[in-house]
């Protein structure tokens, strides 16, 4: 159910907030990959979770862009 509540939060945001959320998620993914490469990352499943969140954000951005067009 965590993903469902996250999607509801994303749907409430506008385009600018979604783009900020996307850049934040991409930075987090970069940091996680860097930690993984240097063997400092304990929870490797977090990488998969962040990747899915990035895809969710991009999907919502695309849907909202089509609604405006």
C-alpha positions as CSV (number, residue, x, y, z in Angstrom):
1,X,0.0,0.0,0.0
2,X,3.0,2.3,0.3
3,X,3.1,2.7,-3.5
4,X,-0.5,3.6,-3.7
5,X,-0.2,6.4,-1.2
6,X,2.9,7.7,-3.0
7,X,1.0,7.8,-6.2
8,X,-1.8,9.8,-4.6
9,X,0.8,12.3,-3.3
10,X,2.3,12.6,-6.8
11,X,-1.1,13.1,-8.4
12,X,-1.7,16.1,-6.1
13,X,1.5,17.9,-7.2
14,X,1.9,20.2,-10.2
15,X,4.4,19.9,-13.1
16,X,7.1,22.0,-11.4
17,X,6.9,20.0,-8.1
18,X,7.0,16.7,-10.1
19,X,10.1,17.8,-11.9
20,X,11.8,18.8,-8.6
21,X,10.8,15.4,-7.2
22,X,12.3,13.7,-10.3
23,X,15.6,15.5,-9.9
24,X,15.8,14.6,-6.2
25,X,15.1,10.9,-7.0
26,X,17.7,10.8,-9.7
27,X,20.3,12.4,-7.3
28,X,19.4,9.8,-4.7
29,X,19.8,7.0,-7.2
30,X,23.2,8.3,-8.2
31,X,24.3,8.4,-4.5
32,X,22.9,4.9,-3.9
33,X,24.8,3.5,-7.0
34,X,28.0,5.3,-5.8
35,X,27.6,3.7,-2.3
36,X,27.0,0.3,-3.9
37,X,30.1,0.6,-6.0
38,X,32.2,1.4,-2.9
39,X,30.6,-1.3,-0.8
40,X,29.0,1.1,1.6
41,X,25.4,0.3,0.8
42,X,23.6,-2.0,3.3
43,X,20.1,-2.0,1.8
44,X,20.6,-2.7,-2.0
45,X,16.8,-3.1,-2.5
46,X,16.6,0.7,-2.1
47,X,18.1,1.1,-5.6
48,X,15.2,-0.9,-7.1
49,X,12.6,1.1,-5.1
50,X,14.1,4.5,-6.2
51,X,14.2,3.3,-9.9
52,X,10.5,2.4,-9.6
53,X,9.7,5.8,-8.0
54,X,11.5,7.5,-10.9
55,X,9.3,5.6,-13.4
56,X,6.2,6.5,-11.4
57,X,7.1,10.2,-11.4
58,X,7.8,10.2,-15.2
59,X,4.5,8.4,-15.9
60,X,2.6,11.0,-13.9
61,X,4.4,13.8,-15.7
62,X,3.5,12.3,-19.1
63,X,-0.1,11.8,-18.1
64,X,-0.4,15.4,-16.9
65,X,1.3,16.7,-20.1
66,X,-1.2,14.9,-22.2
67,X,-4.1,16.3,-20.2
68,X,-2.9,19.8,-20.8
69,X,-2.5,19.2,-24.6
